[in-house]
Amino acid sequence: MSGLPERIQEVGLPALGRDAWVEVRLDAIATNVRALKGKLPAGGHLDVVLKADAYGLGAVPVARAALDAGARAILVATFDEAQELRDAGITGPVRALWRVAPAHLRDAAATGIGVTASSPAVVRELMSADLSGLSPLSVDIEVDTGLGRDGILPGDLAAQIAALRSNPNIQLRSIWSHLSAAENVERSRLQEVVLEQAAAQAPELEAHLVGSGGLLTIGDTQQVARVGIALFGVVPNALRPTMTAATIGIKRVYGLAARPVRIATLPVGHGVGYGPAFTAERESRIITLPIGYADGISYHERGVAEVLVRGVRLPVVGTIAMDSITIDATDHPATDLTERDEVVFIGDSGADLIEPVDVAKRRKTITNEVSTSFTNRLARVYTVGGEPVALRDLRGYHYVNQK
């Protein structure tokens, strides 16, 4: 049976520049949209947060999959992230959650990109923008209900709403805030009350509060959720003691794998990697992989990282270099490992599985950082039912049957 690199070419996609890739399962995105939307009351809306290039997985195909599955809108952090989606032909609602610089406000109005009023200073910028001759700029008002990071303070809100309402070139859409500790239901309910009081000053506007964690803890009282990490089949860090992906009904979206460029048996005393950081104390079978810290593998994982080959866990040894990693396969029971074997960093192999949270734990970080660390030179392969439908590499996006 051919592997993913061969199937890519069989369906007419360009060959990988090297045998290292992130697989992004678009059918799992669709499953997760439906599962998460189902946790809202009837008639509730699910918006998906695809900032940082959809958490490193590729915003354009993920956005299409999410919208097709029933997501209402795409939320990003910055104006250029929003513009990328528009340039790719995505016509659904797109909004930027962080300040959009005054130089881009006219373009935002022209392309139907919503923006956020997150402070009195930003309100002044919005009021001063030249928006003449365009459809009104859609504006969401952010209120600080307790996160303490951004947003208009409740005491300042009435004046800012009045100012924005006075501008015929601005169309207010919603009032929103963000939870500071979604796992703390009591604290979240207090923030909910603050937002309700703020929203009462403009009852015609939509009010929304929760992200992935809030949806899973207080979602029963919400009409809107903005989900990020849960969309990718990952349980928010603070909720893992009480929830799993299986109990939530979400599936893992991405995996990371590579194929060997060399398998060599090295004698006792032979070094592996710069330093050398590893010296063979016995005759050792060493696998070299064409992936390194320039692809998002942490340099500090030396000595702690593991991979899967035919369902067997193997240690990463030697220095993690810019373009390569070495694996000690001496204890692997198979004697016929070849350069066509798949080495799995994230994903399943045989009966075993390495999840994003496993990588996060050994890096002493959060799962969000695992996928956002993947760099642009690492190919993303988009699949449905395990079969490739699109590819992104440094040359851009490529689609099956693309004309």
Secondary structure by P-SEA (a helix, b strand, c coil): cccaaaaaaaacccccccccbbbbcaaaaaaaaaaaaaacccbbbbbbbbcccccccccaaaaaaaaaacccccccccaaaaaaaaaaccccbbbbccccccccaaaaaaabbbbbbccaaaaaaaaaccccccccbbbbbbbccccccccccccccaaaaaaaaaccccccccccccccccccaaaaaaaaaaaaaaacccccbbbbbbcaaaaacccccccccccccccccccccccccccccccccccccccccccccbbbbbccccccccccccccccccbbbbbcccccccccccccccbbbbcccbbbbbccccccccccccccccccccccccbbbbcccccccccccaaaaaaaacccaaaaaaaccccbbbbbbcccccccccccccccccccc
